[in-house]
Amino acid sequence: QVQLVESGGGLVQAGGSLRLSCAASGRTFSSSYTGWFRQAPGKEREFVAAISGSGGSTIYADSMKGRFTISRGNAKNTVYLQMNSLKPEDTAVYYCAAKRIGVATKAYEYDYWGQGTQVTVSS
């Protein structure tokens, strides 16, 4: 079992930055493929970025490339999402998710989910 807790969300002006954290418990997390998703009101959950258990491989949604960076902490039990040049359309609840094996960009492929953290970008 893996438990995930997101933090770091908040209100920021357009052009600003936030760093989200996903803290995990569970002995298998360090080897789990971990992703960030987001969901805006009235929209489907959207893939943002993902990282391998080792931290050596990352993948991003096209619209986030160059603005968002996913990384793992040294102890491998925390995954971060650095978000720069934020836009009002980035406003959403951001979720951390983990899966046991393999690369994935679809929400249904992930086994474990956090409760989400709200990010609001004002214009």
N, C-alpha and C positions, 0 to 999 in steps of 0.2 A: 504494500500500500504506500501511496505517496500523498502527502498533504501539501497543498500549495497556498501561500498567502501573498497577495500582491499589496504593494504600498507605493507611495510616491506621487499619486495623482493629485490633481488640484486645478486651480484656476490660473491661467497664464494668458498674457496678451499675445496676439499674433506676432510671429517672429521670435518668440521666446523659446525656452528649452525646459524640459523636464526629464528626470531620470526615474523610470519605474523599476521597482525591485520585485522579484518573485523568490520568496524564501521557502525552501522545501524541507520537509522532514520525511524520513523513509530511506532505508539503506540503499535502495536501487536508484535514487534520483540522479546520483552522479553519473550514471551510465544511461540515463534516459534522454531521449530526444525531446527538446523543450521548445515550445512555440509561444508566441504572443498573437492574440487575436483581438479584434475590437468590434463593438456593436453599437451603432448609433440608433436612436429611437426610430422605430418603423423600418429598420433595415436588417438584413441578414448579417450574421456574424462573419467577419472578414479577416482573412489571414494577413498578418503583418510581417512576421519574421520568425525564424526558427534556428536552433543551434544544436549541434550534435553533443553527445555526452562528454566528449573530450574537449569540446570548444573549438576544434579545428576546422569545422565546416559550418557555414552559415548560408541561409537563403532568405531572400527578401521579396516581398511583393513589389512589383515594378514601381508603384506610386510612392513607395517609401525609400527606395534606393537613394543613397546620397544624403538623406535627412535623418534616418533612423539607424542606430547601431545596436545589435544584440551582442551580449558577451556573457561569459561565466566568471564568477568569482574564483579566487584561487582555491578555495576549499570545495568548489564545484557544487555546493548546495544552494547557491544563489545565482539567479540569472537576471541580467539587467537589460533594460531597453532605454537607451539614450535617444531622446527625441529632440531634434533641433529644427529651427525654422518652422515652428508650428503654425498651422493654418486653422481657421475656424472649422474647416471640414474635417479636421482631425478630432473634433469633439466626439467623444464616445466613452463607453465603459470598456476598459482594456482588461483582458483576461490572460492569465498564464495557463498553459496546458502542458501536460507531459504524456509521453507514450513510451512503451517499453523498447520497441525495436523499429528501426527504419525511418526514412525521411517521409515527412507528411506535411501537406499544406491545407488539408481539408479538416474541418472541425470534427467530423464524425470519426476520424481516424485516431483521435486522441483519447486516452483512457482516463486521465485525471485533470480536474479543473479547479482553479481558485475561484474566489467569490467575486473578483473584479475590483477595479479601482477607477473612479470617474476622472476623466480628463476633460476640462472645458477650456476652449481657446476663444478668447473674445477678440472681436475685430476692432 
